Amino acid sequence: MAMRPPVGLPRLSKRSRILLVIGVLLLLGLVSGSRLLDTYIDWLWFGEVGYRSVFGTIIFTRLAVFAAVGVLVGGLVALNLVIAYRTRPVFVPVSGPDDPVSRYRSFVVSRLRLLGVGIPLLVGLVAAVAGQGEWQVTQLFLNATDFNVTDPEFGHDIGFYAFQLPFYRWLLSWAFVAVAVSFFGALVAHYLFGGIRFGSRGGGQLAVPARVQLAVLAGVFVLLKAVAYFLDRYELLSSGGSERFTGASYTDLHAVLPAKLILLCIAVFCAIAFFVGAFLRNLQLPAIAAVLLLLSSILVGAAWPAVLEQFSVKPNANEKEAASIERNIAATRQAFGLTEDKVTYEPYAGKSDVSLAEIKEDKVTVPNVRLLDPNALSQTFTQLQQRKNFYGFPAKLDIDRYTVNGRTQDYIVAAREINTGGLAENQRDWINRHLVYTHGNGFVAAPANTVNSALKDAGGEGGYPVFTVSELTENKDNPVSQGDIKVDQPRVYYGELVTDYAIVGAQAGEAPREYDTEKTSYTYTGKGGVPIGGWFNRLAFAASYGERNLLFSDAIGDNSKIIFERDPRDRVSKVAPWLTVDGDPYPAVVDGRIVWIVDGYTTLDNYPYAQRTPLGEATTDTLAGVRKQPNRQISYIRNSVKAVVDAYDGSVSMYAVDERDPVLKAWMGVFPGVVKPASEISPSLRSHFRYPEDLFKVQRELLSKYHVSNPKEFYSTVSFWDVPSDPTVDGQGQQPAQQPPYYVLAGNPRTGKVEFQLTSALVSLRREFMSAYVTVSSDPENYGRITVLQLPSDTQTKGPQQVQTQFVSSSNVSSELNLLRQQQTRVQYGNLLTLPVGGGLLYVEPVYIERSQQASSFPQLARVLVSFGGKVGYAATLAEALEQVFGAGAGSSTTNPGQQGQQGQQPTTTTQPPNTSTPPPPGGQQVSPELGKAVQDISAALEKVRKAQQAGDFAALGQAYKELDEATKRFEQARPQGGGGSSPSPSAAPPTPTPTR
């Protein structure tokens, strides 16, 4: 006989309950322990940098939001569960002995207090954890400021959209969650307690209290939907419905906007119907209202706008969308700093010819033409200036300007940082990584417009930067060797390369242990680092890093400190989490100290009518060693903050450089005193501010479209421009990346004065001809002024890609480059600079070579390519290349190799560079005199071919070809035969160039 199942669920024994409680507590400890440990370490770190008020404000706001969301959601759920329980039926019929509901009902009743408190608490806890992450929305709402600019549709200040609307949306979303969860909880509770019953034949009953409660909750939900319709009206101004622009389109304004108002009214009516129906015995009125709302949302909210768009707007889009496009243009220029007071448009002739006298008289641009590419010379700096294997330089060097001996010059600059990843195997123990090799040494710079000597004049030792270095020495009487750029404290504890923590400090009288030089050690005396002399802090950091040596090492004493978070970008991001930080911090020497300058941006994603731009895509180009931005949509950006991180003590100072920025004002209200006013920026610091690259990349992307003012012309896109792809990088069949902007020291196109600028070329839409040249000044007196030189639309000036094609296809250039490649030498193109000179555009590109089969090889400047008006120059120096294009004397104003930086250190090579201006012999073999002579004769013959082609002298051209053929034959005869697979094959002979007309 079948046994009757027991009523209710089995009860746990006392021992089982105790074990369950212990298990839950252990789980909570594991989950929360890590978070508490991180919070404590963050509290220590913020105290180190002096920004504990920031940490306190963030924690307090998170806790407040945590509590508010938890109380809202959990409290509403608890209230509805209490109502459902107290209004339950007195008598609940049971359908039979096996009724599953009765079993669960018994379980709930027996644990009523536990479930009645536990369920709302759990729901509230989950909601609170999710909600506390939106602390920034809450603080911006509480510290909102006005933009003093109103939107063109509703007349609200932009501050409403930036600070208040996101908060209202956030509140509404949690109200929806609270009501929806409460409805579901009440539904389940009424079912368990018998307020809702289902009959065996499809019938059922709904108790009056259950009907009232559920109908009221449904009515509140629909009422919240009405509020959502109301707020949707404002969000139309940031709509991305149109493919061509952001903002409310014609359809949005004339169909969607009225539909929102209609749906709002229907939703209010529907909510009232639910409230009225709550006290009636049937639910026909709420059901009818709900169906009406559903049908209205389909017909009015979706169908009508689609019909209007298809049959009225699309056939006449250029006319219909004109007003919206005009609003979009105005808002985008305002939001991205492209207004008339910041951007100057000037016509530029783009001449294809210029007189020799004009070139010779240029004393601002030509003498400062940059020949060193910071993206190509990291290995050169490393090989020639690394000094020790545990030092290093970033993959991308930086450019800044300094005034030395009364002359302002742009320099390739880098801090010689500690790079523990470069330690040898026998150096990688814990003591060496964290207690010995703790800091870098020195500031390295090289004038950007010159090299030590031309490659052809130095027996293979030319083409290298002229270094000036300020660094530590082993001379106790003179501990710092000073270069042209004086540094008082050359030790670098904070930088881009370091990833390990360092333990510094020592007991009084204890011998220094940090490596300084071969003969000296050092003990850190700066204010950076968190004390770990106490056992509690040692235990905390040992647990955080999972490192027992932090507990048991005798090297850690009462005065010891731990230095961590050493990347300057990470330090600024942590101190100011509301900033978007530029991807490329750069070192500078300010008042004798090495500091890192980091640009910080304030951004919004809902500026009305401003074009929404993906930040990651707009800032991605071919530069290596730059941290990529997240690809989030922004519709407003300002470089409002310049942050300075001291390379020795890690101190972080932030300065307001755009004090009118309303977003910055709001954040300064949240964190008073954190950002210093612009008046506290010293002239020496301001002189090293650069216009930031990421901001400029976003602006040039928008300028390619928003230079157009006419809405109809904008809609047609006929006048749009493109950012050119980088012609010096082989995309290998992939979508080519954008050409990066370049810092140059050149003449200002408007004033003619020499200025440090960030520049970029812009080409025609989907074509490679030049359309405009954009430059922005970084000099203090003219900082942030953007100049756009617009070329005539009826001319075809070659753009970067076309110039690069012309370079590599020129017979004399291609012949020599092919010869270089065939001799196990890798050719690397430097940055292709575009420079306005004499009313036209001068293109300059350095060409580097390095041994292709040696891991320790590094680039050296071999040749300079020049183009102007379709003429190409190719020589070992800029002066010679200019003379090939413009005639004798054109290079008289250039900076000759070795002309500057004689005070700097000459490179000490660690590998054997090529020993002639032509490629080294294959496989490291010795060059026979005959082979060397043949190679030189080939180069000389190629030079004669080039000159004859330019002069149009066919007799000389024929004689040059004859000499080239004879030199090639001698090369074949003198070439090593057999004996190694590295010898060139007969096909390695240089190709004979084709005559050109």
Solvent accessible surface area in square Angstrom, and as a share of the most:
residue,aa,sasa,rsa
1,M,235,1.05
2,A,96,0.75
3,M,172,0.77
4,R,165,0.60
5,P,56,0.35
6,P,106,0.67
7,V,96,0.55
8,G,9,0.09
9,L,65,0.32
10,P,117,0.74
11,R,171,0.63
12,L,90,0.45
13,S,64,0.41
14,K,145,0.61
15,R,186,0.68
16,S,44,0.29
17,R,110,0.40
18,I,89,0.45
19,L,106,0.53
20,L,104,0.52
21,V,84,0.48
22,I,83,0.42
23,G,36,0.34
24,V,72,0.41
25,L,111,0.55
26,L,116,0.57
27,L,110,0.55
28,L,97,0.48
29,G,38,0.36
30,L,140,0.70
31,V,103,0.59
32,S,48,0.31
33,G,32,0.31
34,S,69,0.44
35,R,163,0.59
36,L,117,0.58
37,L,43,0.21
38,D,71,0.37
39,T,44,0.25
40,Y,60,0.23
41,I,15,0.07
42,D,37,0.19
43,W,103,0.36
44,L,19,0.10
45,W,0,0.00
46,F,8,0.03
47,G,30,0.29
48,E,37,0.16
49,V,18,0.11
50,G,61,0.59
51,Y,19,0.07
52,R,89,0.32
53,S,77,0.50
54,V,0,0.00
55,F,22,0.09
56,G,36,0.34
57,T,35,0.20
58,I,21,0.11
59,I,57,0.29
60,F,145,0.61
61,T,6,0.04
62,R,76,0.28
63,L,110,0.55
64,A,46,0.36
65,V,6,0.03
66,F,65,0.27
67,A,53,0.41
68,A,60,0.46
69,V,3,0.02
70,G,14,0.14
71,V,110,0.63
72,L,73,0.36
73,V,1,0.01
74,G,7,0.06
75,G,36,0.35
76,L,49,0.24
77,V,4,0.02
78,A,31,0.24
79,L,98,0.49
80,N,8,0.04
81,L,32,0.16
82,V,68,0.39
83,I,67,0.34
84,A,0,0.00
85,Y,59,0.22
86,R,189,0.69
87,T,50,0.29
88,R,97,0.35
89,P,32,0.20
90,V,160,0.92
91,F,156,0.65
92,V,28,0.16
93,P,63,0.40
94,V,83,0.48
95,S,103,0.66
96,G,24,0.24
97,P,95,0.60
98,D,100,0.52
99,D,18,0.09
100,P,78,0.49
101,V,24,0.14
102,S,19,0.12
103,R,87,0.32
104,Y,119,0.45
105,R,39,0.14
106,S,42,0.27
107,F,54,0.23
108,V,23,0.13
109,V,79,0.45
110,S,66,0.43
111,R,53,0.19
112,L,56,0.28
113,R,206,0.75
114,L,122,0.61
115,L,42,0.21
116,G,35,0.34
117,V,93,0.53
118,G,28,0.27
119,I,78,0.40
120,P,8,0.05
121,L,123,0.61
122,L,112,0.56
123,V,39,0.22
124,G,5,0.05
125,L,85,0.43
126,V,97,0.56
127,A,8,0.06
128,A,1,0.01
129,V,84,0.48
130,A,65,0.50
131,G,0,0.00
132,Q,34,0.15
133,G,42,0.40
134,E,73,0.33
135,W,10,0.03
136,Q,58,0.26
137,V,31,0.18
138,T,20,0.12
139,Q,21,0.09
140,L,23,0.11
141,F,54,0.23
142,L,119,0.59
143,N,39,0.20
144,A,41,0.32
145,T,39,0.22
146,D,95,0.49
147,F,21,0.09
148,N,135,0.69
149,V,55,0.32
150,T,84,0.49
151,D,4,0.02
152,P,72,0.45
153,E,58,0.26
154,F,51,0.21
155,G,47,0.45
156,H,64,0.28
157,D,34,0.18
158,I,4,0.02
159,G,3,0.03
160,F,33,0.14
161,Y,3,0.01
162,A,6,0.05
163,F,1,0.01
164,Q,60,0.27
165,L,7,0.04
166,P,38,0.24
167,F,24,0.10
168,Y,80,0.30
169,R,55,0.20
170,W,31,0.11
171,L,79,0.39
172,L,12,0.06
173,S,53,0.34
174,W,34,0.12
175,A,24,0.18
176,F,41,0.17
177,V,61,0.35
178,A,1,0.00
179,V,7,0.04
180,A,47,0.36
181,V,48,0.28
182,S,1,0.00
183,F,70,0.29
184,F,131,0.54
185,G,15,0.14
186,A,0,0.00
187,L,69,0.34
188,V,62,0.36
189,A,8,0.06
190,H,1,0.01
191,Y,82,0.31
192,L,32,0.16
193,F,13,0.05
194,G,1,0.01
195,G,2,0.02
196,I,19,0.10
197,R,70,0.26
198,F,152,0.63
199,G,38,0.36
200,S,121,0.78
201,R,236,0.86
202,G,75,0.72
203,G,42,0.41
204,G,53,0.51
205,Q,111,0.49
206,L,68,0.34
207,A,28,0.22
208,V,68,0.39
209,P,49,0.31
210,A,0,0.00
211,R,17,0.06
212,V,34,0.20
213,Q,13,0.06
214,L,18,0.09
215,A,8,0.06
216,V,52,0.30
217,L,14,0.07
218,A,22,0.17
219,G,0,0.00
220,V,50,0.29
221,F,82,0.34
222,V,18,0.10
223,L,72,0.36
224,L,30,0.15
225,K,74,0.32
226,A,4,0.03
227,V,66,0.38
228,A,5,0.04
229,Y,15,0.06
230,F,85,0.36
231,L,12,0.06
232,D,27,0.14
233,R,30,0.11
234,Y,16,0.06
235,E,70,0.31
236,L,20,0.10
237,L,1,0.01
238,S,19,0.12
239,S,25,0.16
240,G,60,0.57
241,G,68,0.65
242,S,30,0.20
243,E,172,0.77
244,R,98,0.36
245,F,3,0.01
246,T,5,0.03
247,G,1,0.01
248,A,0,0.00
249,S,12,0.08
250,Y,46,0.18
251,T,11,0.06
252,D,17,0.09
253,L,31,0.15
254,H,96,0.43
255,A,0,0.00
256,V,24,0.14
257,L,23,0.11
258,P,53,0.33
259,A,3,0.02
260,K,39,0.17
261,L,82,0.41
262,I,84,0.42
263,L,6,0.03
264,L,37,0.18
265,C,85,0.51
266,I,27,0.14
267,A,0,0.00
268,V,52,0.30
269,F,101,0.42
270,C,0,0.00
271,A,0,0.00
272,I,93,0.47
273,A,3,0.02
274,F,31,0.13
275,F,62,0.26
276,V,70,0.40
277,G,0,0.00
278,A,0,0.00
279,F,150,0.63
280,L,79,0.39
281,R,205,0.75
282,N,80,0.41
283,L,73,0.36
284,Q,123,0.55
285,L,69,0.34
286,P,3,0.02
287,A,53,0.41
288,I,113,0.57
289,A,0,0.00
290,A,41,0.31
291,V,82,0.47
292,L,76,0.38
293,L,26,0.13
294,L,109,0.54
295,L,90,0.45
296,S,8,0.05
297,S,34,0.22
298,I,90,0.46
299,L,108,0.54
300,V,38,0.22
301,G,27,0.25
302,A,57,0.44
303,A,40,0.31
304,W,122,0.43
305,P,11,0.07
306,A,59,0.45
307,V,72,0.41
308,L,24,0.12
309,E,53,0.24
310,Q,95,0.42
311,F,153,0.64
312,S,31,0.20
313,V,1,0.01
314,K,118,0.50
315,P,91,0.57
316,N,67,0.34
317,A,11,0.09
318,N,65,0.34
319,E,101,0.45
320,K,59,0.25
321,E,11,0.05
322,A,22,0.17
323,A,63,0.49
324,S,2,0.02
325,I,0,0.00
326,E,104,0.46
327,R,61,0.22
328,N,0,0.00
329,I,8,0.04
330,A,65,0.50
331,A,15,0.12
332,T,0,0.00
333,R,40,0.15
334,Q,67,0.30
335,A,0,0.00
336,F,0,0.00
337,G,6,0.06
338,L,4,0.02
339,T,32,0.19
340,E,151,0.68
341,D,89,0.46
342,K,53,0.23
343,V,6,0.03
344,T,33,0.19
345,Y,75,0.29
346,E,49,0.22
347,P,124,0.78
348,Y,33,0.12
349,A,61,0.47
350,G,13,0.12
351,K,81,0.35
352,S,77,0.50
353,D,102,0.53
354,V,22,0.13
355,S,57,0.37
356,L,61,0.30
357,A,55,0.43
358,E,70,0.31
359,I,1,0.00
360,K,78,0.33
361,E,122,0.55
362,D,23,0.12
363,K,133,0.57
364,V,47,0.27
365,T,6,0.03
366,V,0,0.00
367,P,16,0.10
368,N,10,0.05
369,V,4,0.02
370,R,2,0.01
371,L,9,0.04
372,L,1,0.00
373,D,10,0.05
374,P,11,0.07
375,N,47,0.24
376,A,11,0.08
377,L,2,0.01
378,S,16,0.10
379,Q,80,0.36
380,T,0,0.00
381,F,0,0.00
382,T,21,0.12
383,Q,36,0.16
384,L,5,0.02
385,Q,3,0.01
386,Q,44,0.20
387,R,109,0.40
388,K,62,0.26
389,N,59,0.30
390,F,8,0.03
391,Y,5,0.02
392,G,4,0.04
393,F,15,0.06
394,P,13,0.08
395,A,58,0.45
396,K,14,0.06
397,L,0,0.00
398,D,3,0.01
399,I,6,0.03
400,D,0,0.00
401,R,14,0.05
402,Y,17,0.07
403,T,91,0.53
404,V,24,0.14
405,N,143,0.73
406,G,75,0.72
407,R,101,0.37
408,T,59,0.34
409,Q,4,0.02
410,D,0,0.00
411,Y,10,0.04
412,I,0,0.00
413,V,0,0.00
414,A,2,0.02
415,A,1,0.01
416,R,0,0.00
417,E,1,0.01
418,I,4,0.02
419,N,45,0.23
420,T,13,0.08
421,G,57,0.55
422,G,28,0.27
423,L,1,0.01
424,A,46,0.35
425,E,141,0.63
426,N,133,0.68
427,Q,35,0.16
428,R,111,0.40
429,D,70,0.36
430,W,25,0.09
431,I,95,0.48
432,N,29,0.15
433,R,69,0.25
434,H,5,0.02
435,L,0,0.00
436,V,31,0.18
437,Y,28,0.11
438,T,1,0.00
439,H,4,0.02
440,G,0,0.00
441,N,11,0.06
442,G,0,0.00
443,F,2,0.01
444,V,0,0.00
445,A,0,0.00
446,A,0,0.00
447,P,3,0.02
448,A,0,0.00
449,N,3,0.02
450,T,1,0.01
451,V,4,0.02
452,N,28,0.14
453,S,29,0.19
454,A,5,0.04
455,L,1,0.01
456,K,89,0.38
457,D,99,0.51
458,A,30,0.23
459,G,51,0.49
460,G,0,0.00
461,E,69,0.31
462,G,0,0.00
463,G,2,0.02
464,Y,1,0.01
465,P,1,0.01
466,V,3,0.02
467,F,0,0.00
468,T,6,0.04
469,V,2,0.01
470,S,2,0.01
471,E,17,0.08
472,L,11,0.06
473,T,37,0.22
474,E,67,0.30
475,N,79,0.41
476,K,172,0.73
477,D,140,0.72
478,N,82,0.42
479,P,72,0.45
480,V,22,0.12
481,S,32,0.21
482,Q,76,0.34
483,G,14,0.13
484,D,32,0.17
485,I,12,0.06
486,K,118,0.50
487,V,0,0.00
488,D,99,0.51
489,Q,32,0.14
490,P,1,0.01
491,R,32,0.12
492,V,2,0.01
493,Y,1,0.00
494,Y,1,0.00
495,G,1,0.01
496,E,45,0.20
497,L,45,0.23
498,V,9,0.05
499,T,125,0.72
500,D,33,0.17
501,Y,17,0.07
502,A,0,0.00
503,I,4,0.02
504,V,2,0.01
505,G,10,0.10
506,A,20,0.15
507,Q,73,0.32
508,A,104,0.81
509,G,89,0.86
510,E,70,0.32
511,A,76,0.59
512,P,65,0.41
513,R,63,0.23
514,E,3,0.01
515,Y,39,0.15
516,D,6,0.03
517,T,14,0.08
518,E,111,0.50
519,K,160,0.68
520,T,35,0.20
521,S,59,0.38
522,Y,32,0.12
523,T,37,0.21
524,Y,11,0.04
525,T,110,0.64
526,G,15,0.14
527,K,139,0.59
528,G,1,0.01
529,G,6,0.05
530,V,2,0.01
531,P,79,0.50
532,I,1,0.01
533,G,14,0.14
534,G,44,0.43
535,W,162,0.57
536,F,140,0.58
537,N,24,0.13
538,R,16,0.06
539,L,99,0.49
540,A,8,0.06
541,F,1,0.00
542,A,7,0.06
543,A,62,0.48
544,S,49,0.31
545,Y,87,0.33
546,G,69,0.67
547,E,38,0.17
548,R,179,0.65
549,N,52,0.26
550,L,1,0.00
551,L,34,0.17
552,F,149,0.62
553,S,21,0.13
554,D,144,0.74
555,A,26,0.20
556,I,8,0.04
557,G,20,0.19
558,D,108,0.56
559,N,81,0.41
560,S,1,0.01
561,K,41,0.18
562,I,0,0.00
563,I,1,0.00
564,F,14,0.06
565,E,59,0.26
566,R,13,0.05
567,D,20,0.11
568,P,0,0.00
569,R,23,0.08
570,D,49,0.25
571,R,1,0.00
572,V,0,0.00
573,S,40,0.25
574,K,49,0.21
575,V,0,0.00
576,A,0,0.00
577,P,50,0.32
578,W,19,0.07
579,L,14,0.07
580,T,15,0.09
581,V,6,0.04
582,D,5,0.03
583,G,3,0.03
584,D,10,0.05
585,P,4,0.02
586,Y,1,0.00
587,P,2,0.01
588,A,0,0.00
589,V,12,0.07
590,V,16,0.09
591,D,107,0.56
592,G,12,0.12
593,R,85,0.31
594,I,5,0.02
595,V,12,0.07
596,W,1,0.00
597,I,0,0.00
598,V,0,0.00
599,D,7,0.04
600,G,0,0.00
601,Y,2,0.01
602,T,1,0.00
603,T,25,0.15
604,L,16,0.08
605,D,73,0.38
606,N,28,0.14
607,Y,7,0.02
608,P,3,0.02
609,Y,0,0.00
610,A,0,0.00
611,Q,38,0.17
612,R,88,0.32
613,T,7,0.04
614,P,31,0.20
615,L,1,0.01
616,G,6,0.06
617,E,109,0.49
618,A,4,0.03
619,T,11,0.06
620,T,58,0.34
621,D,10,0.05
622,T,32,0.18
623,L,18,0.09
624,A,53,0.41
625,G,50,0.48
626,V,23,0.13
627,R,104,0.38
628,K,110,0.46
629,Q,13,0.06
630,P,77,0.49
631,N,86,0.44
632,R,91,0.33
633,Q,77,0.34
634,I,0,0.00
635,S,0,0.00
636,Y,4,0.02
637,I,1,0.01
638,R,27,0.10
639,N,16,0.08
640,S,0,0.00
641,V,0,0.00
642,K,1,0.00
643,A,0,0.00
644,V,16,0.09
645,V,0,0.00
646,D,13,0.07
647,A,1,0.00
648,Y,17,0.06
649,D,19,0.10
650,G,1,0.01
651,S,33,0.21
652,V,8,0.05
653,S,25,0.16
654,M,0,0.00
655,Y,25,0.09
656,A,0,0.00
657,V,41,0.24
658,D,27,0.14
659,E,85,0.38
660,R,182,0.66
661,D,2,0.01
662,P,17,0.10
663,V,2,0.01
664,L,0,0.00
665,K,97,0.41
666,A,0,0.00
667,W,9,0.03
668,M,59,0.26
669,G,40,0.39
670,V,10,0.06
671,F,6,0.02
672,P,103,0.65
673,G,74,0.71
674,V,8,0.05
675,V,5,0.03
676,K,69,0.29
677,P,56,0.35
678,A,22,0.17
679,S,103,0.66
680,E,98,0.44
681,I,12,0.06
682,S,42,0.27
683,P,117,0.74
684,S,39,0.25
685,L,11,0.05
686,R,82,0.30
687,S,44,0.28
688,H,16,0.07
689,F,6,0.02
690,R,6,0.02
691,Y,14,0.05
692,P,2,0.01
693,E,10,0.04
694,D,5,0.02
695,L,9,0.04
696,F,1,0.00
697,K,3,0.01
698,V,0,0.00
699,Q,6,0.03
700,R,1,0.01
701,E,44,0.20
702,L,7,0.03
703,L,1,0.01
704,S,3,0.02
705,K,71,0.30
706,Y,1,0.00
707,H,26,0.11
708,V,6,0.03
709,S,71,0.46
710,N,78,0.40
711,P,24,0.15
712,K,96,0.41
713,E,65,0.29
714,F,2,0.01
715,Y,48,0.18
716,S,61,0.39
717,T,35,0.20
718,V,116,0.67
719,S,33,0.21
720,F,16,0.06
721,W,21,0.07
722,D,33,0.17
723,V,19,0.11
724,P,3,0.02
725,S,20,0.13
726,D,8,0.04
727,P,16,0.10
728,T,26,0.15
729,V,77,0.45
730,D,112,0.58
731,G,28,0.27
732,Q,150,0.67
733,G,87,0.84
734,Q,141,0.63
735,Q,161,0.72
736,P,68,0.43
737,A,41,0.32
738,Q,42,0.19
739,Q,7,0.03
740,P,4,0.02
741,P,4,0.02
742,Y,25,0.10
743,Y,11,0.04
744,V,4,0.03
745,L,7,0.03
746,A,4,0.03
747,G,13,0.13
748,N,8,0.04
749,P,42,0.26
750,R,80,0.29
751,T,73,0.42
752,G,42,0.41
753,K,145,0.61
754,V,63,0.36
755,E,10,0.04
756,F,1,0.00
757,Q,3,0.01
758,L,0,0.00
759,T,6,0.03
760,S,9,0.06
761,A,3,0.02
762,L,0,0.00
763,V,3,0.02
764,S,31,0.20
765,L,57,0.28
766,R,196,0.72
767,R,125,0.46
768,E,66,0.30
769,F,37,0.16
770,M,8,0.03
771,S,15,0.10
772,A,0,0.00
773,Y,3,0.01
774,V,0,0.00
775,T,5,0.03
776,V,0,0.00
777,S,3,0.02
778,S,0,0.00
779,D,20,0.11
780,P,59,0.37
781,E,142,0.64
782,N,25,0.13
783,Y,71,0.27
784,G,18,0.17
785,R,68,0.25
786,I,2,0.01
787,T,3,0.02
788,V,0,0.00
789,L,3,0.02
790,Q,60,0.27
791,L,16,0.08
792,P,51,0.32
793,S,120,0.78
794,D,126,0.65
795,T,66,0.38
796,Q,117,0.52
797,T,27,0.16
798,K,81,0.34
799,G,0,0.00
800,P,0,0.00
801,Q,47,0.21
802,Q,44,0.20
803,V,1,0.01
804,Q,12,0.05
805,T,82,0.48
806,Q,38,0.17
807,F,0,0.00
808,V,58,0.33
809,S,79,0.51
810,S,23,0.15
811,S,16,0.10
812,N,19,0.10
813,V,0,0.00
814,S,30,0.20
815,S,4,0.03
816,E,27,0.12
817,L,3,0.01
818,N,55,0.28
819,L,6,0.03
820,L,4,0.02
821,R,111,0.41
822,Q,72,0.32
823,Q,11,0.05
824,Q,31,0.14
825,T,3,0.02
826,R,115,0.42
827,V,19,0.11
828,Q,42,0.19
829,Y,40,0.15
830,G,1,0.01
831,N,4,0.02
832,L,1,0.00
833,L,2,0.01
834,T,11,0.06
835,L,3,0.01
836,P,25,0.16
837,V,4,0.02
838,G,28,0.27
839,G,23,0.22
840,G,0,0.00
841,L,7,0.03
842,L,1,0.00
843,Y,6,0.02
844,V,0,0.00
845,E,0,0.00
846,P,0,0.00
847,V,0,0.00
848,Y,1,0.00
849,I,1,0.01
850,E,15,0.07
851,R,35,0.13
852,S,57,0.36
853,Q,136,0.61
854,Q,71,0.32
855,A,112,0.87
856,S,42,0.27
857,S,14,0.09
858,F,11,0.05
859,P,4,0.02
860,Q,3,0.01
861,L,5,0.03
862,A,3,0.02
863,R,24,0.09
864,V,0,0.00
865,L,0,0.00
866,V,0,0.00
867,S,3,0.02
868,F,4,0.02
869,G,40,0.39
870,G,33,0.32
871,K,126,0.53
872,V,23,0.13
873,G,0,0.00
874,Y,10,0.04
875,A,9,0.07
876,A,9,0.07
877,T,16,0.10
878,L,9,0.04
879,A,16,0.12
880,E,61,0.27
881,A,0,0.00
882,L,0,0.00
883,E,66,0.29
884,Q,32,0.14
885,V,10,0.06
886,F,30,0.12
887,G,26,0.25
888,A,88,0.68
889,G,23,0.22
890,A,0,0.00
891,G,5,0.05
892,S,76,0.49
893,S,15,0.09
894,T,7,0.04
895,T,9,0.05
896,N,77,0.39
897,P,44,0.28
898,G,21,0.20
899,Q,85,0.38
900,Q,26,0.11
901,G,17,0.16
902,Q,115,0.51
903,Q,144,0.64
904,G,10,0.09
905,Q,63,0.28
906,Q,104,0.46
907,P,24,0.15
908,T,97,0.56
909,T,44,0.25
910,T,92,0.54
911,T,29,0.17
912,Q,127,0.57
913,P,10,0.06
914,P,5,0.03
915,N,74,0.38
916,T,48,0.28
917,S,28,0.18
918,T,9,0.05
919,P,15,0.10
920,P,4,0.03
921,P,20,0.13
922,P,9,0.05
923,G,46,0.44
924,G,47,0.45
925,Q,56,0.25
926,Q,170,0.75
927,V,57,0.33
928,S,43,0.27
929,P,111,0.70
930,E,113,0.51
931,L,13,0.07
932,G,20,0.19
933,K,115,0.49
934,A,1,0.01
935,V,21,0.12
936,Q,105,0.47
937,D,31,0.16
938,I,1,0.00
939,S,32,0.21
940,A,52,0.40
941,A,2,0.01
942,L,9,0.05
943,E,65,0.29
944,K,97,0.41
945,V,0,0.00
946,R,9,0.03
947,K,116,0.49
948,A,7,0.06
949,Q,34,0.15
950,Q,91,0.41
951,A,81,0.62
952,G,44,0.43
953,D,67,0.35
954,F,133,0.55
955,A,84,0.65
956,A,43,0.33
957,L,10,0.05
958,G,40,0.38
959,Q,97,0.43
960,A,2,0.02
961,Y,38,0.14
962,K,118,0.50
963,E,50,0.22
964,L,3,0.01
965,D,70,0.36
966,E,75,0.34
967,A,0,0.00
968,T,23,0.13
969,K,118,0.50
970,R,100,0.36
971,F,6,0.03
972,E,42,0.19
973,Q,149,0.66
974,A,27,0.21
975,R,22,0.08
976,P,44,0.28
977,Q,120,0.53
978,G,55,0.52
979,G,91,0.88
980,G,40,0.38
981,G,89,0.85
982,S,42,0.27
983,S,22,0.14
984,P,17,0.10
985,S,59,0.38
986,P,96,0.60
987,S,93,0.60
988,A,9,0.07
989,A,22,0.17
990,P,8,0.05
991,P,56,0.36
992,T,94,0.55
993,P,9,0.06
994,T,98,0.57
995,P,79,0.50
996,T,72,0.42
997,R,272,0.99
